[in-house]
Amino acid sequence: MAEPEAEAAWRAELERIGETQPREAQNSDGKLKRQAAFRWSGDETQTRRLQEEHAHHYVRWTLFAAIGIAGLIAEGLTLLH
């Protein structure tokens, strides 16, 4: 495993170039740099998956809340009529 300072620099470089070119870093000559690129790619994928999961739960909760509120409004209108 690479030194923490070197790996931090590689991760900063990968974040700077974004997701469009990490394969370039993975195909580079340095084995340690290639391993750091794979770890960074996995970390980014995990982060994205968690964000999507949280967004899914939020949308689902919002949908159920909207349906519940609409039901309460409908019930209230039925009682008033």
C-alpha positions in Angstrom: 0.0 0.0 0.0 1.2 3.5 -0.8 2.2 6.1 1.7 -0.9 8.1 2.9 0.5 11.4 1.4 1.1 9.8 -2.0 -2.3 8.2 -2.0 -4.0 11.4 -0.9 -2.3 13.2 -3.8 -3.4 10.5 -6.3 -7.0 10.7 -5.0 -6.9 14.5 -5.4 -5.7 14.1 -8.9 -8.5 11.6 -9.6 -11.1 13.9 -8.2 -9.7 16.7 -10.3 -9.9 14.8 -13.6 -13.2 13.3 -12.6 -14.8 10.1 -13.6 -14.0 10.5 -17.3 -10.4 9.6 -17.1 -9.8 7.2 -14.1 -9.1 4.4 -16.5 -6.1 6.4 -17.7 -4.7 6.4 -14.2 -5.6 2.7 -13.8 -3.7 1.9 -16.9 -0.6 3.9 -15.8 2.7 2.2 -15.0 2.6 2.5 -11.2 1.1 -0.5 -9.5 0.4 1.5 -6.3 -1.2 4.3 -8.3 -3.4 1.8 -10.2 -4.5 0.2 -6.9 -5.3 3.7 -5.5 -7.4 4.4 -8.6 -9.3 1.2 -8.1 -10.0 2.0 -4.4 -11.1 5.6 -5.3 -13.4 4.3 -8.0 -15.0 1.9 -5.6 -15.4 4.6 -3.0 -17.0 6.9 -5.5 -19.4 4.1 -6.6 -20.3 3.3 -2.9 -20.9 7.0 -2.2 -23.2 7.3 -5.3 -25.1 4.2 -4.4 -25.8 5.5 -0.9 -26.9 8.9 -2.2 -29.3 7.2 -4.6 -30.6 5.0 -1.9 -31.3 8.0 0.4 -33.0 9.8 -2.5 -35.2 6.8 -3.2 -36.3 6.6 0.5 -37.0 10.3 0.6 -39.1 10.2 -2.6 -41.0 7.1 -1.3 -41.7 8.8 2.0 -42.8 12.0 0.3 -45.2 10.0 -1.9 -46.7 8.3 1.0 -47.1 11.6 2.9 -48.8 13.2 -0.1 -51.2 10.3 -0.5 -52.0 10.5 3.3 -52.6 14.2 3.2 -54.8 13.8 0.1 -56.7 11.1 1.9 -57.3 13.3 4.9 -58.4 16.2 2.7 -60.8 13.9 0.9 -62.2 12.5 4.2 -62.6 16.1 5.5 -64.5 17.2 2.4 -66.7 14.1 2.6 -67.6 14.9 6.2 -68.3 18.6 5.4 -70.6 17.8 2.5 
